[in-house]
Amino acid sequence: PPTSGFSQKRHYNKSYNSHKEEHKRREIFLDNLKTIRVHNLKYLNNFSSFKYDINEFADMTFEEFYEINTSKGPTEDYDREFLNIKIKKVDFNVQRDKTPAAFDWRDRGGFVTSVKNQAFCGSCYAFAVLGAFESFIFNKTGKSVDLSEQEIIDCGRGYYTAGCNGGSDMGVLSYIKAKGIGYESDYPYKAKRDSCKTNETIYDRVNVTFNKIITNDPGGNENALMQQLLTHGPVITAIDHLHESFMRYKSGIYYETDCNDSKRYTSHSVLLVGYGSENGVDYWTIKNSFGKEWGESGYFRIARNRNNHCMIASESYSLT
């Protein structure tokens, strides 16, 4: 990523409608750059466990980031009434001292597909669920596939999704169960909702059957989440991510004090792929959908065993 000036514009192929808009974005970028440098001094002096950097959000205010990342999707209560999918609590019966000290599904061949970029579209729910479904398909067939998030955005009406304005993880699973899902190569991503194309074009579809959904304790049991990850593969989960610190995250173990507010809620669907410890600090490893240049090559690590930090263990689903 760029490190100074307004090189972010060139690096991320940014374009603006007018000189006035470009001037505004440059001023926002320079303000953000000051914030990044101040925080990174704290990081270098061990007052923070993670680092900031310039990314494609660096010419945006936090209010703008908040707006495009705030889900307007439906609530879970409606999902379960509608879905007619078997849901089972994770079978948490393994002693914690018998589990590996670290684990990562990325080390197991093609279980985790490449990082994608949802861009300026609130479609994280589609990326998280299809990421888990791609892992599920690899486990069943040995084939690595990239599935179409755009199909979910365009065609998911009636399944508790709202295109680029958020949606329900369980609604996506219900859509796939009812209709299957196409490949990204046939139905590529556009980062905006359009008319549904599945009836206009004949192309291959994936119809791998799953029996039920495994879910974690809604109270936020991180030990149960670990068992869910080890037993059933990468896990669809959600976090409270509406913080300036998450917008600017580059590397390290993410810990945000504002996540401890009991009034916060999950706002971003992601894919949990592993866990570990660094210098005595426990973390979860998570695949995000902000592209490969955000965070640690598209991933981030977040504090583990810190009282369900950012609600990481409050809402999780696996396929079986």
C-alpha positions in Angstrom: 0.0 0.0 0.0 1.0 3.6 -0.4 2.7 5.3 2.5 2.5 9.0 1.9 1.1 11.9 -0.1 -2.1 11.2 -2.0 -0.6 8.1 -3.7 -3.7 6.2 -2.4 -5.6 7.7 -5.3 -3.2 6.2 -7.9 -2.7 2.9 -6.0 -6.4 2.1 -5.7 -7.4 3.6 -9.1 -9.5 6.3 -7.4 -11.4 8.8 -9.6 -13.5 11.8 -8.5 -16.3 13.7 -10.2 -14.7 17.1 -9.8 -11.7 19.0 -8.6 -13.7 20.1 -5.6 -14.4 16.5 -4.7 -10.8 15.5 -5.2 -9.7 18.3 -2.9 -12.1 17.2 -0.3 -10.9 13.6 -0.5 -7.3 14.7 -0.3 -8.0 16.6 2.9 -9.8 13.6 4.4 -6.9 11.4 3.4 -4.3 13.7 5.0 -6.3 13.8 8.3 -6.5 10.0 8.2 -2.8 9.8 7.6 -2.1 11.8 10.7 -4.4 9.4 12.7 -2.6 6.4 11.3 0.9 7.8 12.2 -0.2 8.7 15.8 -1.7 5.3 16.4 1.4 3.5 15.0 3.6 5.3 17.4 1.5 3.8 20.2 1.9 0.4 18.4 5.7 0.8 18.2 5.8 1.6 22.0 3.6 -1.4 22.9 0.5 0.6 23.8 -1.5 -1.2 21.1 -1.5 -4.8 19.8 -2.2 -3.9 16.2 -1.0 -1.6 13.5 -2.8 0.9 11.1 -2.1 1.5 7.5 -3.4 3.3 4.4 -6.0 1.3 2.5 -8.8 1.9 0.1 -10.9 3.5 2.8 -8.2 6.2 3.6 -10.0 8.9 1.6 -13.3 8.3 3.5 -14.6 9.6 6.8 -15.6 7.0 9.4 -19.2 8.2 9.0 -19.0 7.2 5.3 -17.5 3.8 6.2 -20.2 3.3 8.8 -22.9 4.1 6.3 -21.8 1.6 3.6 -21.1 -1.1 6.3 -24.3 -0.9 8.3 -26.6 -3.8 7.5 -30.2 -3.1 6.9 -31.0 -6.8 6.6 -33.6 -8.8 8.5 -33.4 -10.1 12.0 -32.6 -13.7 12.9 -36.1 -14.3 14.5 -37.7 -14.1 11.1 -35.0 -16.4 9.6 -35.6 -19.4 11.7 -39.4 -19.2 11.2 -38.9 -19.1 7.4 -35.9 -21.3 6.8 -37.1 -24.8 7.6 -33.5 -25.9 8.0 -32.4 -28.2 10.8 -30.4 -26.2 13.4 -28.4 -27.9 16.1 -26.2 -26.6 18.9 -22.5 -27.5 18.6 -21.7 -30.7 20.5 -19.2 -29.3 23.0 -17.8 -32.4 24.7 -14.1 -32.2 24.2 -11.8 -31.0 27.0 -10.0 -27.8 26.2 -6.6 -29.3 27.1 -7.1 -31.9 24.4 -7.4 -29.4 21.6 -4.4 -28.3 19.5 -2.7 -25.1 20.7 -3.1 -23.6 17.2 -5.0 -24.6 14.1 -5.6 -23.1 10.6 -7.8 -24.5 7.9 -5.6 -22.7 5.3 -2.9 -25.3 6.0 -5.2 -28.1 4.9 -5.0 -27.7 1.1 -8.0 -26.1 -0.7 -10.3 -25.7 2.3 -10.1 -21.9 2.2 -10.5 -20.1 -1.1 -8.9 -16.8 -2.1 -9.8 -13.5 -0.5 -12.3 -11.4 -2.4 -13.4 -7.7 -2.2 -17.0 -6.7 -1.5 -16.0 -3.1 -2.4 -18.4 -0.3 -1.5 -21.4 -2.7 -1.2 -22.8 -4.1 2.1 -22.6 -7.7 0.9 -20.4 -9.3 3.6 -23.1 -11.8 4.3 -22.8 -13.3 0.8 -19.0 -13.5 1.0 -19.0 -15.1 4.4 -21.6 -17.7 3.6 -20.2 -18.6 0.2 -16.7 -18.9 1.7 -18.1 -21.5 4.1 -20.0 -23.2 1.3 -16.8 -23.3 -0.9 -15.0 -25.1 2.0 -17.9 -27.5 2.4 -17.8 -28.4 -1.3 -14.0 -28.9 -1.1 -14.5 -31.2 1.9 -17.2 -33.2 0.0 -15.7 -33.3 -3.5 -12.1 -32.3 -3.3 -12.8 -29.5 -5.8 -12.0 -25.9 -5.2 -14.6 -23.6 -6.5 -15.5 -19.9 -6.5 -19.2 -19.2 -6.2 -21.2 -16.2 -7.2 -21.8 -13.5 -4.6 -23.5 -11.4 -7.3 -26.2 -14.0 -7.7 -27.1 -13.7 -4.1 -27.2 -9.9 -4.3 -29.3 -9.9 -7.5 -31.5 -13.0 -6.8 -31.8 -13.2 -3.1 -35.0 -11.2 -2.8 -37.5 -13.1 -0.7 -34.6 -14.8 1.3 -34.0 -12.0 3.8 -31.3 -10.3 1.8 -31.2 -6.6 0.8 -28.5 -6.6 -1.9 -25.8 -4.0 -1.0 -27.7 -3.0 2.1 -27.0 -6.1 4.1 -28.7 -9.4 4.6 -29.1 -12.6 6.6 -26.5 -15.4 6.6 -29.2 -17.9 7.2 -31.3 -16.4 4.3 -28.3 -17.1 1.9 -28.2 -20.7 3.1 -31.9 -21.0 2.6 -31.5 -19.6 -1.0 -28.8 -22.1 -1.8 -30.8 -25.0 -0.4 -33.8 -24.0 -2.5 -32.0 -23.0 -5.8 -28.4 -24.0 -5.7 -25.8 -21.4 -6.6 -23.8 -20.5 -9.7 -20.1 -20.0 -10.3 -18.4 -16.6 -10.1 -16.9 -17.0 -13.5 -20.4 -17.3 -15.0 -22.0 -14.6 -12.8 -19.2 -12.1 -11.9 -19.3 -9.6 -9.1 -20.3 -6.0 -9.8 -20.7 -4.6 -6.3 -24.3 -3.3 -6.9 -27.7 -4.9 -7.1 -29.0 -5.6 -10.6 -31.8 -7.7 -12.1 -31.5 -11.5 -11.5 -29.8 -13.2 -14.4 -30.4 -16.9 -13.5 -33.4 -17.2 -15.8 -31.7 -15.4 -18.7 -28.5 -17.5 -19.0 -28.0 -21.3 -18.8 -24.9 -22.1 -16.8 -23.6 -24.8 -14.4 -25.0 -24.7 -10.9 -23.7 -26.2 -7.7 -26.3 -28.4 -5.8 -24.4 -29.9 -2.9 -26.8 -30.9 -0.2 -26.2 -30.0 3.4 -28.2 -31.7 6.2 -28.3 -29.1 9.0 -26.7 -26.0 10.4 -24.5 -26.2 13.5 -24.7 -23.1 15.7 -22.7 -21.9 18.7 -24.1 -20.9 22.1 -25.7 -17.4 21.6 -24.1 -16.5 25.0 -20.7 -16.3 23.3 -18.9 -19.5 24.4 -15.5 -19.3 22.8 -14.5 -22.9 23.7 -17.6 -24.1 21.9 -16.7 -21.9 18.9 -13.2 -23.6 18.9 -14.8 -27.0 18.9 -17.2 -25.9 16.1 -14.2 -24.8 14.0 -12.2 -28.0 14.6 -15.1 -30.4 13.9 -17.0 -28.7 11.1 -14.6 -26.6 9.2 -14.5 -22.8 8.6 -17.2 -21.1 10.5 -19.6 -18.3 9.4 -19.5 -15.8 12.2 -20.2 -12.1 12.8 -18.4 -9.3 14.7 -19.0 -5.7 15.8 -16.8 -4.0 13.3 -18.1 -0.4 13.2 -15.0 1.2 14.6 -12.4 3.5 13.1 -9.8 1.1 14.3 -11.2 -1.7 12.1 -11.4 0.6 9.1 -7.7 1.3 9.4 -6.4 -2.1 10.6 -3.3 -3.5 9.0 -1.7 -6.2 11.2 -1.4 -7.6 14.7 -4.1 -8.8 17.1 -7.1 -6.6 17.0 -8.5 -5.4 20.3 -11.0 -2.5 20.5 -12.1 -1.3 23.9 -15.4 0.0 22.5 -16.3 -3.5 21.6 -16.9 -4.1 25.3 -20.0 -1.9 25.4 -23.0 -4.1 26.1 -25.1 -2.0 23.7 -23.0 -3.0 20.7 -24.2 -5.5 18.1 -22.8 -7.7 15.3 -22.5 -5.8 12.1 -20.2 -7.7 9.8 -20.2 -11.3 8.6 -16.8 -13.0 8.2 -15.3 -16.5 7.9 -13.4 -17.9 10.9 -10.6 -20.2 9.7 -8.2 -20.7 12.6 -6.8 -19.7 16.0 -3.4 -19.4 17.8 -1.3 -17.4 20.2 1.5 -14.9 19.8 3.7 -13.8 22.6 1.2 -15.3 25.1 -1.8 -13.5 23.5 -4.6 -15.7 22.1 -6.3 -14.8 18.8 -8.8 -16.0 16.2 -7.8 -15.9 12.5 -10.5 -14.5 10.2 -11.0 -14.2 6.5 -12.4 -10.8 5.6 -14.0 -9.5 2.3 -12.1 -6.2 1.9 -9.6 -7.5 -0.6 -6.1 -8.8 -0.3 -4.4 -5.5 0.5 -6.5 -4.8 3.6 -5.2 -6.3 6.8 -2.9 -9.3 6.8 -3.3 -10.2 3.1 -7.1 -9.9 3.5 -7.2 -11.6 6.9 -7.2 -10.3 10.4 -6.5 -11.6 13.9 -8.8 -10.7 16.8 -8.4 -11.2 20.5 -9.5 -14.7 21.7 -10.5 -15.6 25.3 -11.2 -11.9 26.0 -14.8 -12.2 27.0 -16.2 -12.8 23.6 -14.4 -9.8 22.1 -16.4 -7.9 19.5 -19.1 -10.6 19.9 -17.0 -13.1 17.9 -18.7 -16.1 19.4 -22.2 -14.8 19.6 -23.5 -15.8 16.2 -21.9 -18.6 14.2 -22.9 -21.2 11.7 -21.4 -24.3 10.1 -22.6 -26.7 7.5 -22.8 -30.5 7.9 
